[in-house]
């Protein structure tokens, strides 16, 4: 009996990845395919709605039916949909009836499996085979929280656009889930289909010029708490400088939708000071398609997934700005932005040509040493072979010491005293020794004095 494939997706990148995998014939046969789009933005009105956006109509048509999740869980936000476990069988029966699944076996594909609503759906369809659709560079990191074995043992494959040559993602690598790379060319075809689905006069006007153009992609890292607003302004000013240094005659900025208007004003002034013509594009096109449509010679960003994607699709020169500062400032170490920042930083540095998988494995282990414990020998070999400055760029001394990895700084005397021995810290051990000695002395005194 053929299974019914359900795709629970929340981002344009994930939808394009799933459709590209289907177009490439990578996901096998299915009785039916159901798209369950969801809007998981904190302010849903500010995000693209995959269920209704005209630009994605042709992609939605690849599926037999479309069943938006938001109306089903309303008034709850999808990310807070966490039913009581005892209610899950009842909800599964209701969804099977609503989506006309009958008793057919289900294969469920999700994004961001560690959080709701994906985690809820995986638990709800308790017998379904599970797959993960990659959502950019975060897929290359290990999953950031331990999931129940009832879930992890059902993960059979991880589907991702193959935009980082020679590197395999770590998400669910510990379960043995099959890696299913989607060819970059196929992903690029779907990207162009999305970009060309609707006319875009603003982008067409920008593309009419003949100047050598660089595209700067804004991420608004300040909103994520990764840098201060002042640091972000300075970082994007450096992106303008990088465009000028690369020989651009014009720079087009695609600001993040949440970025304040003052940021664009500041960047325009910087471009003028560097002798560049300045334009801004504020439409809803994917950044990668904007670069293609403009014929950009260079694309510049912080650690956007668009950088490796556009390089893989079109061979465009890409530049990362500010990644060293981001890597140094990310807290905690296992912050989910660390792997994207690591990959984008390293792919632009010759030191890691042909060795990027080694770095991904080492950083992945340092991020989640319990979940991917099997990567420790590789991490040790990689880190031991690096000069101190390179090693500490990606794994700071404190983390090296915590995990007892090569290059860890020697412990101070106080740290040695605080080290546990037999489950008890040395200082606590001394305190207990003194307490015991006092008690013994007290008993001796009582015996000697006849009390």
Protein Blocks (a to p, Z undefined) as FASTA:
>chain_A
ZZddddddfbfklmmmmmmmmmnopnopafbdcdddddfbfblmlpccfklmmklmmmmm
mpmbdcdfklmmpcbdfklgccdfklmmmmmmmmmmmnonmjadcddddehklbcfklmm
mmmmmmbccddddehjklmpccfbdcdfklmmmmmbdcdddfbghiacfehklnopacdd
ddfklmmmmmmmmmmmpccfklmmmmmpmbdcdddddehlmlnopacfklmmmmmmmmmm
mmmmnopabdcddddfklcfklmmmmmmmmmmnopacdddfbfbdfklmmmmnopabdcd
fkdfklmmmmmmnopacddehklmmmmmpccfklmklmmmmmmmmmmpfklgoilmmmmm
mmmmmmmmmlmmmlmmmmmmmmmmpcfklmmmmmcfklmmmnopghiacddfklmmmpcg
ehiafklmmmmmmmmmmmmmmmmmmmmnoZZ
